[in-house]
Amino acid sequence: MRIAFLLLLHTLKRTRTIILTTGILLGAFQLVLIAVAGSIQNEGGFDQLAALIPPFARELLGPSMVSFLSFSGIVCLGYFHLAPMGSLVGLTIALATTPASEIETGFIDLILSRPVARHWIITRTIVMSVLATVFLLGLMIAGTWIGLKTLAPEGVQWPTPQLIRSLALNLGLLMLCWSGIALAIAAASRRRSVAGALSGLLALATFLLDYVGRLWHPAESVAWLSPFRYFSPFDLVMGTPLPMKHLEVLAATALAGYLIAYAVFRTRDISH
């Protein structure tokens, strides 16, 4: 147990720079979004944008679109904009493929020369992924509330704490979902580049599948296979409660990936 804990500390030490840098950048991105939203609010830009929507579209979309074209809607954008979402999923995949890197470099031989069971390699990676997810989302939330306290215009309506928590929870489970998938692939791989590339391509393919499924009705029959189908930030911003089914699917996918990683890594040949 002590050796496993030291292994976790060693891995966190190796990855602390990229995790900390990513967290600071994402926290700063929240501040920038709030500054931009405040500027638009002060200039009356949201009213102008709403006025540009044709009456038929306004009736079709209802008040949900108006709620998105608002200060609160822009603030929430930081939790589902493609840049932060893509960077978080990419970092999650990079962390989850650590076992493949240790096999490739031969570091795994040094680890297992000590009295440590194989399953601790996978457990260490899971704990690291969870800690990184909590830390990164914590910095994003901190950036949001610091920005609201210091940069939000007087009298503007803030996003509710429940909305921010729901957005962060949905994003966090999406990250853990991809960590489970990437870890299952890494547990069967000898090279980190192969595991990372396969996981990244799978993420891209399923993202595009979800995108096409939302626009093209025939694709809906297979779009449910994409984890991004269960990432529903737009619905949250529009006022719809976070579906528990979406959280369950993402959590179950993460758990399945972790269990597969345990099973594969326990019996595979890891000699360098």
MIDOSE-1310 file (N, C-alpha, C; in nm, 2 decimals, decimal comma, always signed):
residues 272
mria	+0,08/-0,12/+0,00/+0,00/+0,00/+0,00/+0,09/+0,13/+0,00; +0,19/+0,12/+0,08/+0,28/+0,24/+0,09/+0,35/+0,26/-0,05; +0,39/+0,15/-0,11/+0,46/+0,17/-0,24/+0,36/+0,22/-0,34; +0,24/+0,17/-0,34/+0,14/+0,22/-0,43/+0,11/+0,37/-0,42
flll	+0,11/+0,42/-0,29/+0,09/+0,56/-0,26/+0,21/+0,64/-0,31; +0,33/+0,59/-0,30/+0,45/+0,66/-0,35/+0,45/+0,66/-0,50; +0,40/+0,56/-0,56/+0,39/+0,56/-0,71/+0,29/+0,66/-0,75; +0,18/+0,68/-0,68/+0,08/+0,78/-0,72/+0,15/+0,92/-0,70
lhtl	+0,22/+0,94/-0,59/+0,29/+1,07/-0,57/+0,39/+1,10/-0,68; +0,46/+0,99/-0,72/+0,56/+1,01/-0,83/+0,49/+1,05/-0,96; +0,38/+0,98/-0,99/+0,31/+1,01/-1,12/+0,25/+1,16/-1,12; +0,20/+1,20/-1,00/+0,14/+1,33/-0,99/+0,25/+1,43/-1,00
krtr	+0,37/+1,40/-0,95/+0,49/+1,49/-0,96/+0,53/+1,51/-1,11; +0,52/+1,40/-1,18/+0,56/+1,41/-1,33/+0,46/+1,48/-1,41; +0,33/+1,48/-1,37/+0,23/+1,54/-1,45/+0,18/+1,68/-1,39; +0,24/+1,72/-1,28/+0,18/+1,84/-1,22/+0,19/+1,97/-1,30
tiil	+0,29/+1,98/-1,38/+0,31/+2,10/-1,46/+0,20/+2,12/-1,56; +0,17/+2,01/-1,64/+0,07/+2,02/-1,74/-0,07/+2,03/-1,68; -0,09/+1,97/-1,57/-0,23/+1,98/-1,50/-0,24/+2,12/-1,45; -0,14/+2,17/-1,38/-0,15/+2,30/-1,32/-0,17/+2,41/-1,43
ttgi	-0,09/+2,40/-1,54/-0,09/+2,50/-1,65/-0,23/+2,49/-1,71; -0,28/+2,38/-1,74/-0,41/+2,37/-1,80/-0,52/+2,43/-1,71; -0,51/+2,40/-1,58/-0,61/+2,45/-1,49/-0,61/+2,60/-1,49; -0,49/+2,66/-1,48/-0,47/+2,81/-1,48/-0,53/+2,87/-1,61
llga	-0,50/+2,81/-1,72/-0,55/+2,86/-1,85/-0,70/+2,85/-1,86; -0,76/+2,74/-1,81/-0,90/+2,73/-1,81/-0,97/+2,83/-1,72; -0,91/+2,84/-1,60/-0,96/+2,94/-1,50/-0,96/+3,08/-1,56; -0,84/+3,11/-1,63/-0,83/+3,25/-1,69/-0,93/+3,26/-1,80
fqlv	-0,96/+3,15/-1,87/-1,06/+3,16/-1,98/-1,20/+3,20/-1,93; -1,23/+3,15/-1,81/-1,36/+3,19/-1,75/-1,36/+3,34/-1,72; -1,25/+3,39/-1,67/-1,24/+3,54/-1,65/-1,26/+3,62/-1,78; -1,20/+3,57/-1,88/-1,21/+3,64/-2,01/-1,35/+3,64/-2,06
liav	-1,42/+3,53/-2,05/-1,56/+3,52/-2,09/-1,65/+3,61/-2,01; -1,62/+3,62/-1,88/-1,70/+3,71/-1,80/-1,68/+3,86/-1,84; -1,55/+3,89/-1,87/-1,52/+4,02/-1,91/-1,59/+4,06/-2,04; -1,59/+3,96/-2,14/-1,65/+3,98/-2,27/-1,80/+4,00/-2,25
agsi	-1,86/+3,91/-2,17/-2,01/+3,91/-2,15/-2,05/+4,04/-2,08; -1,96/+4,09/-1,99/-1,99/+4,22/-1,92/-1,98/+4,34/-2,02; -1,89/+4,33/-2,11/-1,88/+4,44/-2,21/-2,00/+4,44/-2,30; -2,04/+4,32/-2,34/-2,16/+4,31/-2,43/-2,29/+4,36/-2,35
qneg	-2,29/+4,33/-2,23/-2,41/+4,37/-2,14/-2,41/+4,52/-2,13; -2,30/+4,58/-2,10/-2,29/+4,73/-2,08/-2,33/+4,80/-2,21; -2,30/+4,74/-2,33/-2,32/+4,81/-2,45/-2,46/+4,77/-2,51; -2,54/+4,69/-2,43/-2,67/+4,66/-2,48/-2,67/+4,56/-2,60
gfdq	-2,56/+4,49/-2,61/-2,55/+4,40/-2,72/-2,64/+4,28/-2,72; -2,68/+4,23/-2,60/-2,77/+4,11/-2,59/-2,90/+4,15/-2,65; -2,95/+4,27/-2,62/-3,08/+4,32/-2,67/-3,08/+4,33/-2,82; -2,96/+4,37/-2,87/-2,95/+4,39/-3,02/-2,95/+4,25/-3,08
laal	-2,88/+4,15/-3,02/-2,88/+4,02/-3,08/-3,02/+3,96/-3,07; -3,09/+3,98/-2,96/-3,23/+3,92/-2,95/-3,32/+3,99/-3,06; -3,29/+4,12/-3,09/-3,38/+4,18/-3,18/-3,35/+4,13/-3,33; -3,24/+4,08/-3,35/-3,21/+4,03/-3,48/-3,27/+3,89/-3,51
ippf	-3,32/+3,83/-3,41/-3,39/+3,70/-3,43/-3,53/+3,72/-3,49; -3,56/+3,66/-3,60/-3,69/+3,68/-3,66/-3,80/+3,63/-3,57; -3,92/+3,70/-3,58/-4,03/+3,66/-3,49/-4,07/+3,51/-3,49; -4,07/+3,45/-3,62/-4,10/+3,31/-3,63/-4,00/+3,22/-3,55
arel	-3,87/+3,26/-3,56/-3,77/+3,18/-3,50/-3,78/+3,20/-3,35; -3,82/+3,32/-3,30/-3,83/+3,34/-3,16/-3,95/+3,26/-3,10; -4,06/+3,25/-3,18/-4,17/+3,17/-3,13/-4,13/+3,02/-3,13; -4,05/+2,98/-3,24/-4,02/+2,84/-3,25/-3,92/+2,80/-3,14
lgps	-3,82/+2,88/-3,11/-3,72/+2,85/-3,01/-3,77/+2,88/-2,86; -3,86/+2,98/-2,85/-3,92/+3,01/-2,72/-3,82/+3,09/-2,64; -3,84/+3,10/-2,51/-3,75/+3,18/-2,42/-3,62/+3,12/-2,40; -3,60/+2,99/-2,44/-3,47/+2,93/-2,42/-3,36/+3,00/-2,49
mvsf	-3,38/+3,04/-2,62/-3,28/+3,10/-2,69/-3,24/+3,24/-2,63; -3,34/+3,31/-2,58/-3,32/+3,44/-2,52/-3,23/+3,42/-2,39; -3,26/+3,31/-2,32/-3,17/+3,28/-2,20/-3,03/+3,25/-2,24; -3,01/+3,19/-2,35/-2,87/+3,16/-2,40/-2,80/+3,29/-2,44
lsfs	-2,87/+3,38/-2,51/-2,82/+3,51/-2,55/-2,83/+3,61/-2,44; -2,76/+3,58/-2,33/-2,76/+3,66/-2,21/-2,62/+3,66/-2,15; -2,61/+3,74/-2,05/-2,48/+3,74/-1,97/-2,46/+3,61/-1,91; -2,56/+3,55/-1,85/-2,55/+3,42/-1,78/-2,51/+3,31/-1,88
givc	-2,57/+3,32/-2,00/-2,55/+3,21/-2,11/-2,40/+3,22/-2,15; -2,35/+3,34/-2,17/-2,21/+3,35/-2,21/-2,11/+3,30/-2,11; -2,14/+3,33/-1,98/-2,06/+3,29/-1,87/-2,05/+3,13/-1,87; -2,17/+3,07/-1,89/-2,17/+2,92/-1,89/-2,10/+2,86/-2,01
lgyf	-2,08/+2,94/-2,11/-2,01/+2,89/-2,23/-1,88/+2,83/-2,21; -1,81/+2,87/-2,10/-1,68/+2,82/-2,07/-1,68/+2,67/-2,03; -1,79/+2,62/-2,00/-1,80/+2,48/-1,96/-1,84/+2,38/-2,07; -1,87/+2,44/-2,19/-1,89/+2,35/-2,30/-1,84/+2,40/-2,44
hlap	-1,77/+2,51/-2,43/-1,70/+2,56/-2,55/-1,61/+2,45/-2,60; -1,59/+2,44/-2,73/-1,51/+2,33/-2,79/-1,37/+2,33/-2,74; -1,31/+2,45/-2,72/-1,17/+2,46/-2,68/-1,15/+2,40/-2,54; -1,22/+2,44/-2,43/-1,19/+2,38/-2,30/-1,24/+2,24/-2,30
mgsl	-1,35/+2,20/-2,37/-1,39/+2,06/-2,36/-1,29/+1,97/-2,43; -1,24/+2,02/-2,55/-1,14/+1,94/-2,62/-1,01/+1,92/-2,55; -0,97/+2,03/-2,48/-0,84/+2,03/-2,41/-0,85/+1,93/-2,29; -0,97/+1,94/-2,22/-0,99/+1,85/-2,10/-1,00/+1,71/-2,14
vglt	-1,07/+1,68/-2,25/-1,07/+1,54/-2,29/-0,94/+1,49/-2,34; -0,86/+1,58/-2,41/-0,73/+1,54/-2,45/-0,64/+1,51/-2,34; -0,64/+1,60/-2,24/-0,55/+1,58/-2,12/-0,59/+1,45/-2,04; -0,72/+1,43/-2,03/-0,77/+1,31/-1,97/-0,72/+1,18/-2,04
iala	-0,72/+1,18/-2,17/-0,67/+1,07/-2,25/-0,52/+1,05/-2,22; -0,44/+1,17/-2,22/-0,30/+1,16/-2,20/-0,27/+1,10/-2,06; -0,34/+1,14/-1,96/-0,32/+1,09/-1,82/-0,35/+0,94/-1,82; -0,46/+0,90/-1,88/-0,51/+0,76/-1,87/-0,42/+0,66/-1,95
ttpa	-0,34/+0,71/-2,04/-0,25/+0,62/-2,11/-0,11/+0,61/-2,05; -0,10/+0,65/-1,92/+0,03/+0,64/-1,85/+0,08/+0,50/-1,84; +0,00/+0,40/-1,82/+0,05/+0,26/-1,81/+0,12/+0,22/-1,94; +0,07/+0,26/-2,06/+0,13/+0,22/-2,18/+0,27/+0,29/-2,19
seie	+0,28/+0,42/-2,14/+0,41/+0,48/-2,14/+0,51/+0,41/-2,06; +0,46/+0,36/-1,94/+0,56/+0,29/-1,85/+0,60/+0,16/-1,91; +0,52/+0,10/-1,98/+0,56/-0,03/-2,05/+0,66/+0,00/-2,16; +0,63/+0,11/-2,24/+0,71/+0,14/-2,35/+0,85/+0,18/-2,31
tgfi	+0,87/+0,25/-2,20/+1,00/+0,30/-2,15/+1,07/+0,19/-2,06; +1,00/+0,09/-2,02/+1,06/-0,01/-1,94/+1,05/+0,02/-1,79; +0,98/+0,14/-1,76/+0,97/+0,18/-1,62/+0,88/+0,08/-1,54; +0,79/+0,01/-1,61/+0,70/-0,08/-1,55/+0,78/-0,20/-1,48
dlil	+0,90/-0,24/-1,55/+0,98/-0,34/-1,49/+1,04/-0,30/-1,35; +1,08/-0,17/-1,34/+1,13/-0,12/-1,22/+1,02/-0,12/-1,11; +0,90/-0,08/-1,15/+0,79/-0,08/-1,06/+0,76/-0,21/-1,00; +0,74/-0,31/-1,09/+0,70/-0,44/-1,05/+0,82/-0,53/-0,99
srpv	+0,94/-0,47/-0,99/+1,05/-0,54/-0,92/+1,03/-0,52/-0,77; +0,94/-0,43/-0,73/+0,91/-0,41/-0,59/+0,79/-0,49/-0,56; +0,76/-0,51/-0,43/+0,64/-0,59/-0,39/+0,51/-0,51/-0,41; +0,47/-0,49/-0,53/+0,35/-0,42/-0,56/+0,27/-0,50/-0,66
arhw	+0,14/-0,52/-0,64/+0,05/-0,59/-0,73/+0,02/-0,51/-0,85; -0,01/-0,58/-0,96/-0,03/-0,52/-1,09/-0,15/-0,42/-1,08; -0,25/-0,46/-1,01/-0,37/-0,38/-1,01/-0,35/-0,24/-0,96; -0,24/-0,22/-0,88/-0,21/-0,09/-0,83/-0,17/+0,01/-0,94
iitr	-0,12/-0,05/-1,05/-0,09/+0,04/-1,17/-0,21/+0,10/-1,22; -0,32/+0,02/-1,23/-0,45/+0,07/-1,29/-0,51/+0,16/-1,18; -0,51/+0,12/-1,06/-0,57/+0,20/-0,95/-0,51/+0,34/-0,94; -0,38/+0,34/-0,95/-0,30/+0,46/-0,94/-0,35/+0,56/-1,06
tivm	-0,37/+0,50/-1,18/-0,41/+0,58/-1,29/-0,55/+0,64/-1,27; -0,64/+0,55/-1,22/-0,77/+0,60/-1,20/-0,78/+0,71/-1,09; -0,71/+0,69/-0,98/-0,70/+0,80/-0,88/-0,64/+0,93/-0,93; -0,54/+0,91/-1,01/-0,48/+1,03/-1,07/-0,58/+1,11/-1,16
svla	-0,65/+1,03/-1,24/-0,75/+1,09/-1,33/-0,86/+1,16/-1,26; -0,91/+1,10/-1,15/-1,01/+1,16/-1,07/-0,96/+1,29/-1,00; -0,85/+1,28/-0,94/-0,79/+1,40/-0,88/-0,77/+1,51/-0,98; -0,72/+1,48/-1,10/-0,70/+1,58/-1,20/-0,83/+1,64/-1,24
tvfl	-0,93/+1,56/-1,26/-1,06/+1,61/-1,30/-1,12/+1,71/-1,19; -1,11/+1,67/-1,07/-1,16/+1,75/-0,96/-1,09/+1,88/-0,95; -0,95/+1,87/-0,96/-0,87/+1,99/-0,95/-0,90/+2,09/-1,07; -0,90/+2,04/-1,19/-0,93/+2,13/-1,31/-1,06/+2,19/-1,30
lglm	-1,17/+2,12/-1,27/-1,30/+2,17/-1,26/-1,31/+2,27/-1,14; -1,24/+2,24/-1,04/-1,23/+2,33/-0,92/-1,17/+2,47/-0,96; -1,07/+2,47/-1,04/-1,01/+2,59/-1,09/-1,10/+2,67/-1,18; -1,17/+2,59/-1,26/-1,27/+2,66/-1,35/-1,38/+2,72/-1,27
iagt	-1,43/+2,65/-1,18/-1,54/+2,71/-1,09/-1,49/+2,83/-1,02; -1,37/+2,82/-0,96/-1,31/+2,93/-0,89/-1,29/+3,05/-0,98; -1,25/+3,03/-1,11/-1,23/+3,14/-1,20/-1,37/+3,20/-1,23; -1,47/+3,12/-1,24/-1,61/+3,17/-1,27/-1,65/+3,27/-1,16
wigl	-1,64/+3,22/-1,03/-1,69/+3,30/-0,92/-1,60/+3,42/-0,89; -1,47/+3,41/-0,91/-1,39/+3,53/-0,90/-1,42/+3,63/-1,00; -1,44/+3,59/-1,13/-1,48/+3,68/-1,23/-1,62/+3,74/-1,21; -1,71/+3,67/-1,16/-1,84/+3,73/-1,13/-1,83/+3,83/-1,02
ktla	-1,75/+3,80/-0,92/-1,74/+3,90/-0,81/-1,67/+4,02/-0,85; -1,57/+4,01/-0,94/-1,49/+4,13/-0,98/-1,52/+4,20/-1,11; -1,58/+4,12/-1,20/-1,59/+4,18/-1,34/-1,74/+4,19/-1,39; -1,83/+4,13/-1,32/-1,97/+4,13/-1,36/-2,03/+4,27/-1,34
pegv	-2,11/+4,32/-1,44/-2,17/+4,46/-1,42/-2,27/+4,45/-1,30; -2,30/+4,57/-1,25/-2,40/+4,58/-1,14/-2,54/+4,55/-1,19; -2,61/+4,47/-1,11/-2,75/+4,44/-1,14/-2,77/+4,33/-1,24; -2,67/+4,27/-1,30/-2,68/+4,17/-1,40/-2,71/+4,03/-1,33
qwpt	-2,79/+3,95/-1,40/-2,83/+3,82/-1,34/-2,71/+3,72/-1,36; -2,67/+3,66/-1,25/-2,56/+3,56/-1,26/-2,62/+3,43/-1,28; -2,54/+3,33/-1,34/-2,59/+3,19/-1,34/-2,60/+3,14/-1,20; -2,69/+3,06/-1,17/-2,71/+3,01/-1,04/-2,60/+2,91/-1,00
pqli	-2,57/+2,90/-0,87/-2,47/+2,79/-0,83/-2,51/+2,65/-0,88; -2,64/+2,62/-0,88/-2,68/+2,49/-0,92/-2,65/+2,46/-1,06; -2,67/+2,57/-1,15/-2,64/+2,55/-1,29/-2,49/+2,53/-1,31; -2,40/+2,61/-1,24/-2,26/+2,59/-1,26/-2,22/+2,45/-1,21
rsla	-2,27/+2,41/-1,10/-2,24/+2,27/-1,05/-2,28/+2,16/-1,15; -2,40/+2,18/-1,21/-2,45/+2,08/-1,30/-2,36/+2,07/-1,43; -2,32/+2,19/-1,48/-2,24/+2,20/-1,59/-2,10/+2,13/-1,56; -2,05/+2,16/-1,44/-1,92/+2,10/-1,40/-1,93/+1,95/-1,38
lnlg	-2,04/+1,91/-1,33/-2,06/+1,76/-1,30/-2,07/+1,69/-1,43; -2,15/+1,74/-1,53/-2,16/+1,68/-1,66/-2,03/+1,67/-1,73; -1,95/+1,78/-1,73/-1,82/+1,78/-1,79/-1,73/+1,69/-1,72; -1,73/+1,68/-1,59/-1,64/+1,59/-1,52/-1,67/+1,45/-1,55
llml	-1,79/+1,41/-1,56/-1,83/+1,27/-1,59/-1,79/+1,24/-1,73; -1,80/+1,34/-1,82/-1,75/+1,31/-1,96/-1,60/+1,29/-1,96; -1,53/+1,36/-1,88/-1,38/+1,34/-1,87/-1,35/+1,20/-1,82; -1,42/+1,16/-1,71/-1,40/+1,03/-1,65/-1,44/+0,92/-1,75
cwsg	-1,54/+0,94/-1,83/-1,58/+0,84/-1,93/-1,47/+0,82/-2,02; -1,41/+0,93/-2,07/-1,30/+0,91/-2,17/-1,17/+0,86/-2,10; -1,15/+0,88/-1,97/-1,04/+0,82/-1,90/-1,06/+0,67/-1,90; -1,18/+0,63/-1,87/-1,20/+0,48/-1,87/-1,18/+0,42/-2,00
iala	-1,23/+0,48/-2,11/-1,21/+0,43/-2,25/-1,06/+0,42/-2,28; -0,99/+0,53/-2,25/-0,85/+0,54/-2,29/-0,76/+0,44/-2,20; -0,80/+0,43/-2,08/-0,73/+0,34/-1,99/-0,75/+0,19/-2,03; -0,87/+0,16/-2,08/-0,89/+0,02/-2,13/-0,80/+0,00/-2,25
iaaa	-0,79/+0,10/-2,34/-0,70/+0,08/-2,46/-0,56/+0,08/-2,42; -0,52/+0,16/-2,32/-0,38/+0,17/-2,28/-0,34/+0,04/-2,21; -0,43/-0,03/-2,14/-0,40/-0,15/-2,07/-0,36/-0,26/-2,17; -0,40/-0,25/-2,29/-0,37/-0,35/-2,39/-0,26/-0,31/-2,49
srrr	-0,21/-0,19/-2,47/-0,11/-0,13/-2,57/+0,03/-0,14/-2,51; +0,13/-0,14/-2,61/+0,27/-0,13/-2,57/+0,33/+0,01/-2,59; +0,26/+0,09/-2,67/+0,31/+0,22/-2,69/+0,20/+0,33/-2,66; +0,25/+0,43/-2,59/+0,16/+0,54/-2,55/+0,10/+0,61/-2,67
svag	+0,18/+0,63/-2,78/+0,14/+0,70/-2,90/+0,03/+0,62/-2,96; +0,03/+0,49/-2,96/-0,08/+0,41/-3,02/-0,20/+0,42/-2,94; -0,19/+0,41/-2,81/-0,31/+0,42/-2,72/-0,37/+0,56/-2,73; -0,29/+0,66/-2,73/-0,34/+0,80/-2,73/-0,40/+0,83/-2,87
alsg	-0,34/+0,78/-2,98/-0,40/+0,81/-3,11/-0,53/+0,74/-3,13; -0,54/+0,61/-3,08/-0,66/+0,54/-3,10/-0,77/+0,60/-3,01; -0,74/+0,64/-2,89/-0,84/+0,71/-2,80/-0,88/+0,84/-2,86; -0,79/+0,92/-2,91/-0,82/+1,05/-2,97/-0,90/+1,04/-3,10
llal	-0,87/+0,94/-3,18/-0,95/+0,92/-3,30/-1,09/+0,87/-3,27; -1,10/+0,79/-3,17/-1,23/+0,74/-3,12/-1,32/+0,86/-3,07; -1,25/+0,95/-2,99/-1,32/+1,07/-2,94/-1,37/+1,16/-3,05; -1,28/+1,18/-3,15/-1,32/+1,26/-3,27/-1,44/+1,20/-3,34
atfl	-1,43/+1,06/-3,37/-1,53/+1,00/-3,44/-1,67/+1,00/-3,37; -1,66/+0,98/-3,24/-1,79/+0,98/-3,17/-1,85/+1,12/-3,15; -1,76/+1,22/-3,15/-1,80/+1,36/-3,14/-1,87/+1,40/-3,27; -1,81/+1,36/-3,39/-1,88/+1,38/-3,51/-2,01/+1,30/-3,53
ldyv	-2,01/+1,18/-3,48/-2,13/+1,10/-3,48/-2,24/+1,17/-3,41; -2,21/+1,22/-3,29/-2,31/+1,30/-3,21/-2,36/+1,42/-3,29; -2,27/+1,49/-3,35/-2,30/+1,62/-3,42/-2,39/+1,59/-3,54; -2,35/+1,48/-3,61/-2,44/+1,44/-3,73/-2,57/+1,39/-3,68
grlw	-2,57/+1,32/-3,57/-2,70/+1,27/-3,52/-2,80/+1,37/-3,48; -2,75/+1,49/-3,43/-2,83/+1,60/-3,39/-2,89/+1,68/-3,51; -2,82/+1,66/-3,63/-2,87/+1,74/-3,75/-2,94/+1,65/-3,85; -2,91/+1,52/-3,85/-2,96/+1,43/-3,95/-3,04/+1,32/-3,89
hpae	-3,16/+1,31/-3,91/-3,25/+1,21/-3,83/-3,20/+1,07/-3,85; -3,17/+1,02/-3,97/-3,13/+0,88/-3,99/-3,01/+0,84/-3,90; -2,93/+0,93/-3,87/-2,81/+0,90/-3,79/-2,84/+0,89/-3,64; -2,96/+0,92/-3,60/-3,00/+0,91/-3,46/-3,00/+0,77/-3,41
svaw	-3,02/+0,67/-3,50/-3,03/+0,53/-3,46/-2,90/+0,48/-3,40; -2,78/+0,54/-3,44/-2,65/+0,50/-3,39/-2,58/+0,61/-3,30; -2,64/+0,73/-3,30/-2,58/+0,84/-3,23/-2,57/+0,81/-3,08; -2,66/+0,72/-3,03/-2,66/+0,69/-2,88/-2,53/+0,63/-2,84
lspf	-2,45/+0,58/-2,94/-2,32/+0,51/-2,90/-2,21/+0,61/-2,86; -2,24/+0,74/-2,89/-2,14/+0,84/-2,86/-2,15/+0,89/-2,72; -2,04/+0,90/-2,64/-2,05/+0,95/-2,51/-2,09/+1,10/-2,51; -2,06/+1,17/-2,62/-2,10/+1,31/-2,63/-2,25/+1,33/-2,64
ryfs	-2,32/+1,23/-2,67/-2,47/+1,24/-2,67/-2,52/+1,26/-2,53; -2,45/+1,22/-2,43/-2,49/+1,24/-2,29/-2,43/+1,36/-2,22; -2,37/+1,44/-2,30/-2,32/+1,57/-2,25/-2,41/+1,68/-2,30; -2,49/+1,73/-2,21/-2,61/+1,81/-2,26/-2,60/+1,95/-2,19
pfdl	-2,50/+2,03/-2,21/-2,49/+2,16/-2,15/-2,59/+2,26/-2,20; -2,62/+2,25/-2,33/-2,72/+2,34/-2,39/-2,85/+2,33/-2,32; -2,90/+2,21/-2,29/-3,02/+2,19/-2,22/-3,02/+2,25/-2,08; -2,91/+2,24/-2,02/-2,89/+2,30/-1,88/-2,91/+2,45/-1,89
vmgt	-2,84/+2,51/-1,98/-2,84/+2,66/-1,99/-2,98/+2,70/-2,03; -3,05/+2,62/-2,11/-3,19/+2,66/-2,14/-3,29/+2,64/-2,03; -3,25/+2,58/-1,92/-3,34/+2,56/-1,81/-3,38/+2,42/-1,78; -3,34/+2,32/-1,86/-3,38/+2,19/-1,85/-3,29/+2,12/-1,74
plpm	-3,35/+2,05/-1,64/-3,27/+1,98/-1,54/-3,18/+1,88/-1,60; -3,06/+1,85/-1,54/-2,97/+1,76/-1,58/-3,03/+1,62/-1,58; -3,04/+1,55/-1,69/-3,10/+1,41/-1,69/-3,01/+1,31/-1,62; -3,07/+1,25/-1,52/-3,00/+1,15/-1,45/-2,95/+1,03/-1,53
khle	-3,02/+1,00/-1,64/-2,98/+0,90/-1,73/-2,85/+0,93/-1,80; -2,83/+1,05/-1,83/-2,70/+1,09/-1,89/-2,58/+1,07/-1,80; -2,60/+1,11/-1,67/-2,50/+1,09/-1,58/-2,47/+0,94/-1,55; -2,57/+0,86/-1,55/-2,56/+0,72/-1,53/-2,48/+0,65/-1,65
vlaa	-2,51/+0,69/-1,77/-2,45/+0,63/-1,88/-2,30/+0,67/-1,88; -2,27/+0,79/-1,86/-2,12/+0,83/-1,86/-2,05/+0,76/-1,74; -2,11/+0,76/-1,62/-2,05/+0,69/-1,51/-2,03/+0,54/-1,54; -2,13/+0,48/-1,60/-2,12/+0,33/-1,63/-2,02/+0,30/-1,74
tala	-2,00/+0,39/-1,83/-1,90/+0,38/-1,94/-1,76/+0,39/-1,87; -1,74/+0,48/-1,78/-1,62/+0,50/-1,72/-1,58/+0,37/-1,63; -1,68/+0,33/-1,56/-1,66/+0,21/-1,48/-1,63/+0,08/-1,56; -1,70/+0,07/-1,67/-1,68/-0,05/-1,76/-1,53/-0,04/-1,82
gyli	-1,49/+0,08/-1,85/-1,35/+0,09/-1,90/-1,25/+0,06/-1,80; -1,27/+0,10/-1,67/-1,18/+0,07/-1,56/-1,18/-0,08/-1,54; -1,29/-0,15/-1,54/-1,29/-0,29/-1,51/-1,22/-0,37/-1,62; -1,24/-0,33/-1,75/-1,18/-0,39/-1,86/-1,02/-0,37/-1,85
ayav	-0,98/-0,25/-1,81/-0,84/-0,23/-1,79/-0,78/-0,32/-1,68; -0,85/-0,34/-1,57/-0,81/-0,43/-1,47/-0,79/-0,57/-1,52; -0,89/-0,62/-1,59/-0,89/-0,75/-1,64/-0,78/-0,78/-1,75; -0,76/-0,68/-1,84/-0,66/-0,69/-1,94/-0,52/-0,68/-1,88
frtr	-0,50/-0,59/-1,80/-0,36/-0,56/-1,75/-0,32/-0,68/-1,65; -0,41/-0,74/-1,59/-0,38/-0,85/-1,49/-0,32/-0,97/-1,56; -0,35/-0,99/-1,68/-0,31/-1,12/-1,75/-0,21/-1,09/-1,87; -0,19/-0,97/-1,91/-0,11/-0,95/-2,03/+0,04/-0,96/-2,01
dish	+0,11/-0,98/-2,11/+0,26/-0,98/-2,11/+0,31/-0,83/-2,11; +0,37/-0,79/-2,01/+0,42/-0,65/-2,00/+0,57/-0,64/-2,00; +0,64/-0,75/-2,04/+0,78/-0,75/-2,04/+0,83/-0,65/-2,15; +0,93/-0,57/-2,12/+0,98/-0,47/-2,21/+1,06/-0,53/-2,33
